[in-house]
């Protein structure tokens, strides 16, 4: 039963997320909203909606590990797995100026998340600050997007134009609502199945969140990026990954912390305690993979004006190594005790 719930949740998240994006984009076009706004907001929010609903649902069930692991794992899989697959399918041409600004924001948000993890600061104040930073980023992007020579704005317009959706206003609303319902139901099934699997195999919920749940909620980004690569719209594939990573940290964690303040010092089992102090549910390996994945993405994107197939293979290899470390298939040195 737990596998049926997990699989059903993944399918509903993929279909629901796609319907939500297409329906909302169609409505926006009928209301004459610009492609820049569509690409910057609706596409970004839409593809990140599965992560948001899943994290909130996990928090409702008291599964902090799944909620936080979902965000951290999604960003790692975005940069290593999804971008790696897209680059292997088709080398991705890159306009360095187009990704420089958003890429810098992504790197800054990643280091901010690491700082929050280190100091265990996920209260409502942090949630408000993260959401404020997201709003400021969107406002600045829209303001600078009015400049005709802004390459980042062209990238966001391309993201909006890549969504082929021309339904009528009423049909668009119905499709968007059906997609939202599918995402909510899918998140519920996914979390329930993931928790059951974790307990059945005595695996940490955080590991399930970092892997199965994170990959599942990243399916919309995977579909968008691989299709964009096939269509030789590499700018859309890369922009989608960077934008999703920013939304995950500032938006999803912001809303989650605002609605359900939490602590990362959640592992209080006897085996995990060190000096009677709870251990962080996000390890140094996870934090390191988060930083390195974002760093590799920007390194490959900013050099050579393309992400070649061999670079995509390197990203995929990085994800395989991370999975090996996560499931203790590869021996590690304990650099940070109990980290």
N, C-alpha and C positions, 0 to 999 in steps of 0.2 A: 504493500500500500504506500509506503513512504517513497518508493521509487516512482510510483505513478504520480504522486503529488509533486515530486521534484520535476519530473518530465513535463507534466501538465503545466506547472508554474512557468517553466522555461519557454514553452510554446506560447502561452498566453502573454508573457512579457514581450516576446518578439513580435507577435502579431498585434498586440495591443499598443506597443510603443510605436510601431510603424503606422497604425491607423490614427493614433493620436497626433503624430507629426503631420501626416497628410491631411487630415481633417482640419486641424488648426491652421495650417498653411493655406489651405483652400479658402477658409473663412477670411483670413487676413488679406488675401488677394482680392476677394470680393469687396472688402472694405478699403481697397486702394492703399494698403500699407506697403511701404517700400521693401524691396528685396533685401536691402541692408538690414532693416529692422527684423525681417523674417529670419534671415540667416544668423543674426547676432543673438536673438532672443528665442523665438519659437523653436528653431532647429536645436539650439543648445539646450533649452529647457526640456524639449520633447525627448531627445535622445537620453537625457539624464533622469527622466521621470522614473524609469524602472528602479534605478539606484535609490532615488528619494523615497519612493513608496515602500521599497523593500527594507530600507534602514528604519523608517518609522514603524513599520509592522514588526520588525525584529525588536525594537525598543518597547513596543507595546507588550511583547511577550517576555521582556526582561533579558533578551539575548543581546547584550552589549557587544560581545565578540563578533556576532554576525553583522550587526549594524556598522561597526567601525571597520571590521575586516572587509566588508563589502566596498567601502569607499577606497581604502588603501589598496586592496587587491584590484579594484577596477582600474585605478590609475596605473598600476604596474602592468596589468594585462593590456591596457590601451597602448602604452608605449612599446612594450616588448612583443606581445602576442599579435595584437590587431595590426599595428603599423608594420610589424615584421611580415605578416602574411600578405598585407597589401603590397609591400615592396617586392616580395618574392613573385607575386602574381604579375606585377608590372612595375619596373623602376619608376620612382616618383620624382618628377621634376619639381624643383623647389625654387621659389623666389625668396631669397634670404630676407629682403626688406619686408616682405609680406608677413613672414612668421616671426620676425625679430621682436616686435612689441608684445604680441600675445605669448610668444615663447618666454619672454622675460617675466611676464606676469605669472605664467605657469611655474617657472623656476622659483620665483619669490613665494608663491602660494605653497609650493612643496616644502620649502625651508620653514615657512610659518607653521605648517602642519607638524613638522618634526619638532619644532620648539614647543608647540602645544602638547605633543605627546610626551616630551621630556619633562615638562613642568605639570603635566596632568591638569590642564585648564580647559574644561569643556562645560562650563556653566552657561547660564543664560546671557551673561555679559559678553562672553566669547562668541556666542551665537549671533548676537546683535552686531558685534564688530565684524564678523565674517560676512554677514549679509550686507552690512554697510559698505564693505570693500567691494563686494560683487556689484552693488548698485553703482558705486563710483566708477568701477571698471566699465560697466555698460554705458554709463552716461558719457564718459570720456571717449569711448569708442564711437558712439553715435555722433558726438560733437566733431571729432576729427574726421569722421566719415563724410562730412559735408565737403571736405576738400577733394577736388577732382583728382589730385595726384597721390592720394593715400592708398598704397598697395594693400594695407591690412583691410581697408574698407572693401576693396575689390574682392578680396578673399571671402569676406562675409557675404557679399552679394552673390558670389558664386555658390556658396553653401545654400543660400535660399533658392537660387535658380535651379539647383540640382534636384530639388524636390518637385517631381512632376505631379502636380495635383491641381485640377481645374474643375472641382465639383461646384454645384450650386450652393448658395448660402445655407439653405436648410439641410441639404444632404451633408455638407461639410460639418455642420454642428453635430448632426447625428453620428457621423463617423468618428469625430473627435470624442464625443461622450462615450461611444461604444469602446473606443480605444482606451480611454481612461478607466472604464469599468474593467476591461480586460487586464490592464496593468495592475489594478488594485487586487483583483482576484488572483492573478498570477503571482503577485508578491506574497499573498497569504499562503498559497499552496507551496511556493518555493521555500519560504521560511519554515513552515510546518514540516515539510519533508526534510529540509536540511537539519533542523534540530533533531528530528527522529534518527537520521543517519548518524549524526555526531554521537548521540547517546547509545545507539545500537553498536557502534564500533569503538566506543570509548575514545573518540577523537575530539580534540578541543573545538568548540563552536567557532573560535576565531579562525582556525585553520580552514574550516568549512566555508566561513565567510570570505577568507582571502582567496579561495580557489573556486569551488563549485558555484557559490552564490555570485562572486565577483564576475566570473566568466559569463554566467547566465544573464546578469543585469547589463552586461556590456554587449549583448547580442545586437541591439540596434546599431551601436557604433561599428561593430564588426560588419554587419550587412551593408551599412552606408559606405564604409571605407573600401571594402573589397569591390563593391559595385562601381564606386567612383574610380578605382584603379583600373578595372576592366574597360571603363568608358574613357580612360586616359584623362580623367579629371583629378590628377594627383593633388592639386591645390585643395580640393574639397576633402579628400581623404585625410590629409595632414591637418587642415584647419579643424576638421571635425574632432580629431583626437586631442589637439591642444585645447580647443574650447571645452570639450567634455571634461578634461582633467581640471580645468579652472572651475567649472560649475560644480564638480564633485566636491572639491575642497571648500570653496567659499559658499556655495549654495546649499548642497546637501548636508554637509556637516554643520553649517550655520543653522539651518532649519531644525535639524535633529537636536543640536545642543539647546536651541531655544525652546523646543517643545518638551524634550526629555533630557535635562542635564545629566551627564554621566561621568564616570571615572574610568580611566584605562587601567587603574590598579585593581583589576577585577579577579585575578587568579589567586584565590586564597586557599587552594588545596594544600594538603600537607606536603606533597612532593614539590610544590612550587614555592613554598615559603622560604625566605632567606632571612635569617635573623628576625623572624616573626613579622616581617614586612611583606605585604602583598606584592606580587610580581606583575609587571606590565603585561597586558594581553598582546601587545604589539612588540615583537622582539627586535633586537638590533639588526638581525638579518632582514626583517621586513622593512624597517626604516632605511637600511642601506640600499635595498632593492628599489625602494621608492625614489630615492635620490639619484641612484645610478641610471635608472630607466629614463627619468626626465633628462638627465645629463646626456645620455647617449642619443636620445631623440634630437636634442638641440645640436649636438656635435655633428651628427650625420646631416641634419637639415641645413646647417649653416656652412658646410664645406662641400665643395664640388658641384653645387647647384642641383643636386639630385640625391635621392636615397637609392643606391644601387641594390641589385639583388643580393650581392654578398653582404651588404650592410643589413638588409632585411634578415638574412640568414643569421647574422651575428645577434640581432635582436631576438630572434626565435631561440637561438642557443641560450641566450641569457635567461629567457623564460623557463626553458627546460632545466637549467641549473638551479634557478630559484625554486622550482617545484621539487627538485631533488633535495635541496636544503630544507624546504618546508616540511617534507614528509620523512626527514632523517634518512634519506637514501644516500646522502653524501656526508662524510664526516666533516665536522666543523671545529674550528678553534674558538673557545669561549673568550672573545675579546672583551665583551662587557659582561661581567658576572650576572647571571640571572636576568639578562637583558632580552 
